[in-house]
Amino acid sequence: MSSRLTSLVGKSSVAIATNSKKLMYHLAALRPRQWTKNLVVFAAPLFAFSINLQSSLGSLLAFVLFCCASSGFYLINDIADVKSDRQHPVKCKRPIAAGLVTIPVAIGMALVLLASALIVGWLKSPQLGAAITAYALLQIAYNLRLKRMVILDIGSIAMGFVLRAYAGSAATDIILSSWFVLCTAMLALFLAIEKRKAELRLAQKKGAKPRAVLKRYSLPLLNRMENVVTTGTLVSYALWSSGPVVNGASTSWMLLTSPFVLYGIFRYQLLSDPQEIAIYVDQDTEKGGHSERPEEVLLKDVPLLVTVVSWVITCFVILWLKQQGWIQ
């Protein structure tokens, strides 16, 4: 009796462990690390100085819906690229390419996630539903054609961030400042260019065959594009933070946050420098890391994280001082 009970307990433990692993594989296929991009939906109430329970709940809903939509397209993209991913030194470890998640299950997950995001979005408000629908159409166009078209591929990535920002506005009924939209677009272009630079450098370092669109780019070209976009980002943020006089922030005291933005951009450029990124490439080559995804390198850099946190804290302090009537 005792041996039979022990056997049952052992089998149950094995079954639980197996199911837990399967659950982790399916969760990994959703690429939860990429969900940090969807935090842009919280920018609308933050930049508008309209932070309350209603706006927080609305932004949280938009965040969840965009996580569902983006993960749905990550699954579709991995299904479409499964053959090429299996030949890639890093992407071969993705759950679908590695055979840890079957293609039929991945298709079912993608359909459920996308349908849920669209239905809930339209039920919440036509504007939010339209933003998610536009994002879905953009992703379809990107996966079918735009990701192989030079310059337009970078523009498509940036437009995805703008739609996230608009969704945050739609979910909270906050009217976006034109400077806010421009700053979001410029910063998104900056990140997209940095991503292409990281991919191109990694392909050159490993001697791997770059995908078609990367053959049209060169590091000098990307550097020139980066210079233009960096200037645009800093100027648009400076104009927004100048205050109501230029239809920007509700107080010109937001100019105090400009040094954080300036340092953050310069720090990010430092991380994308060949000498710096080689460190991550060398470390991640053995570990199957993520050197092609600079947004994850961003999360590993302590000075940059401190800068972002300091910027948020400063914004909240200025907001509190304005609400108390101590500043205009």
Solvent accessible surface area in square Angstrom, and as a share of the most:
residue,aa,sasa,rsa
1,M,191,0.85
2,S,86,0.55
3,S,88,0.57
4,R,168,0.61
5,L,109,0.54
6,T,91,0.53
7,S,54,0.35
8,L,102,0.51
9,V,87,0.50
10,G,34,0.32
11,K,137,0.58
12,S,60,0.39
13,S,60,0.39
14,V,99,0.57
15,A,50,0.39
16,I,115,0.59
17,A,53,0.41
18,T,59,0.34
19,N,92,0.47
20,S,54,0.35
21,K,123,0.52
22,K,109,0.46
23,L,123,0.61
24,M,116,0.52
25,Y,75,0.29
26,H,45,0.20
27,L,73,0.36
28,A,48,0.37
29,A,1,0.01
30,L,24,0.12
31,R,41,0.15
32,P,47,0.30
33,R,138,0.50
34,Q,10,0.04
35,W,68,0.24
36,T,47,0.27
37,K,40,0.17
38,N,0,0.00
39,L,95,0.47
40,V,34,0.19
41,V,0,0.00
42,F,67,0.28
43,A,18,0.14
44,A,2,0.01
45,P,8,0.05
46,L,26,0.13
47,F,31,0.13
48,A,44,0.34
49,F,23,0.09
50,S,37,0.24
51,I,59,0.30
52,N,80,0.41
53,L,133,0.66
54,Q,134,0.60
55,S,5,0.03
56,S,47,0.30
57,L,101,0.50
58,G,6,0.06
59,S,0,0.00
60,L,90,0.45
61,L,53,0.26
62,A,0,0.00
63,F,39,0.16
64,V,72,0.41
65,L,8,0.04
66,F,0,0.00
67,C,10,0.06
68,C,29,0.18
69,A,1,0.01
70,S,3,0.02
71,S,1,0.01
72,G,0,0.00
73,F,12,0.05
74,Y,32,0.12
75,L,0,0.00
76,I,65,0.33
77,N,30,0.16
78,D,4,0.02
79,I,33,0.17
80,A,82,0.64
81,D,38,0.20
82,V,15,0.09
83,K,161,0.68
84,S,70,0.45
85,D,7,0.04
86,R,120,0.44
87,Q,154,0.69
88,H,45,0.20
89,P,68,0.43
90,V,19,0.11
91,K,45,0.19
92,C,43,0.26
93,K,120,0.51
94,R,37,0.14
95,P,15,0.10
96,I,2,0.01
97,A,7,0.06
98,A,52,0.40
99,G,50,0.48
100,L,81,0.40
101,V,2,0.01
102,T,77,0.45
103,I,64,0.32
104,P,101,0.64
105,V,68,0.39
106,A,0,0.00
107,I,78,0.40
108,G,33,0.31
109,M,40,0.18
110,A,2,0.01
111,L,115,0.57
112,V,98,0.56
113,L,33,0.16
114,L,24,0.12
115,A,46,0.35
116,S,46,0.29
117,A,1,0.00
118,L,55,0.27
119,I,104,0.53
120,V,58,0.34
121,G,0,0.00
122,W,120,0.42
123,L,144,0.72
124,K,94,0.40
125,S,18,0.12
126,P,85,0.54
127,Q,93,0.41
128,L,0,0.00
129,G,0,0.00
130,A,44,0.34
131,A,2,0.01
132,I,1,0.00
133,T,41,0.24
134,A,37,0.29
135,Y,5,0.02
136,A,12,0.09
137,L,111,0.55
138,L,28,0.14
139,Q,33,0.15
140,I,80,0.41
141,A,40,0.31
142,Y,36,0.14
143,N,30,0.15
144,L,122,0.61
145,R,147,0.54
146,L,38,0.19
147,K,30,0.13
148,R,118,0.43
149,M,63,0.28
150,V,35,0.20
151,I,102,0.52
152,L,90,0.45
153,D,0,0.00
154,I,2,0.01
155,G,31,0.30
156,S,9,0.06
157,I,34,0.17
158,A,5,0.04
159,M,91,0.41
160,G,2,0.02
161,F,18,0.07
162,V,25,0.14
163,L,25,0.13
164,R,12,0.04
165,A,3,0.02
166,Y,93,0.35
167,A,0,0.00
168,G,0,0.00
169,S,9,0.06
170,A,12,0.09
171,A,6,0.05
172,T,14,0.08
173,D,124,0.64
174,I,21,0.11
175,I,164,0.83
176,L,37,0.18
177,S,24,0.15
178,S,70,0.45
179,W,62,0.22
180,F,5,0.02
181,V,54,0.31
182,L,71,0.35
183,C,11,0.06
184,T,18,0.11
185,A,26,0.20
186,M,48,0.22
187,L,73,0.36
188,A,2,0.02
189,L,46,0.23
190,F,3,0.01
191,L,47,0.24
192,A,1,0.01
193,I,1,0.01
194,E,0,0.00
195,K,41,0.18
196,R,0,0.00
197,K,7,0.03
198,A,2,0.02
199,E,12,0.06
200,L,10,0.05
201,R,29,0.10
202,L,4,0.02
203,A,13,0.10
204,Q,108,0.48
205,K,110,0.47
206,K,64,0.27
207,G,66,0.64
208,A,45,0.35
209,K,172,0.73
210,P,38,0.24
211,R,92,0.34
212,A,61,0.47
213,V,2,0.01
214,L,7,0.03
215,K,121,0.51
216,R,162,0.59
217,Y,12,0.04
218,S,48,0.31
219,L,39,0.20
220,P,79,0.50
221,L,53,0.26
222,L,0,0.00
223,N,56,0.29
224,R,143,0.52
225,M,39,0.17
226,E,11,0.05
227,N,91,0.47
228,V,109,0.63
229,V,14,0.08
230,T,11,0.07
231,T,80,0.46
232,G,18,0.17
233,T,1,0.01
234,L,46,0.23
235,V,80,0.46
236,S,1,0.01
237,Y,7,0.02
238,A,41,0.32
239,L,59,0.29
240,W,4,0.01
241,S,0,0.00
242,S,31,0.20
243,G,0,0.00
244,P,88,0.56
245,V,129,0.74
246,V,50,0.29
247,N,106,0.54
248,G,18,0.17
249,A,2,0.02
250,S,48,0.31
251,T,1,0.00
252,S,51,0.33
253,W,118,0.42
254,M,1,0.01
255,L,82,0.41
256,L,98,0.49
257,T,0,0.00
258,S,31,0.20
259,P,82,0.51
260,F,61,0.25
261,V,29,0.16
262,L,74,0.37
263,Y,100,0.38
264,G,14,0.14
265,I,8,0.04
266,F,103,0.43
267,R,54,0.20
268,Y,14,0.05
269,Q,46,0.21
270,L,81,0.40
271,L,10,0.05
272,S,7,0.04
273,D,54,0.28
274,P,67,0.42
275,Q,151,0.67
276,E,52,0.23
277,I,10,0.05
278,A,29,0.23
279,I,89,0.45
280,Y,32,0.12
281,V,5,0.03
282,D,79,0.41
283,Q,92,0.41
284,D,9,0.05
285,T,76,0.44
286,E,159,0.71
287,K,160,0.68
288,G,20,0.19
289,G,9,0.09
290,H,24,0.11
291,S,4,0.03
292,E,25,0.11
293,R,44,0.16
294,P,11,0.07
295,E,25,0.11
296,E,8,0.03
297,V,7,0.04
298,L,44,0.22
299,L,75,0.38
300,K,103,0.43
301,D,9,0.05
302,V,99,0.57
303,P,50,0.31
304,L,4,0.02
305,L,68,0.34
306,V,85,0.49
307,T,12,0.07
308,V,74,0.42
309,V,85,0.49
310,S,31,0.20
311,W,36,0.13
312,V,46,0.26
313,I,98,0.50
314,T,30,0.17
315,C,2,0.01
316,F,86,0.36
317,V,73,0.42
318,I,6,0.03
319,L,14,0.07
320,W,122,0.43
321,L,45,0.22
322,K,66,0.28
323,Q,122,0.54
324,Q,87,0.39
325,G,48,0.46
326,W,167,0.59
327,I,22,0.11
328,Q,157,0.70
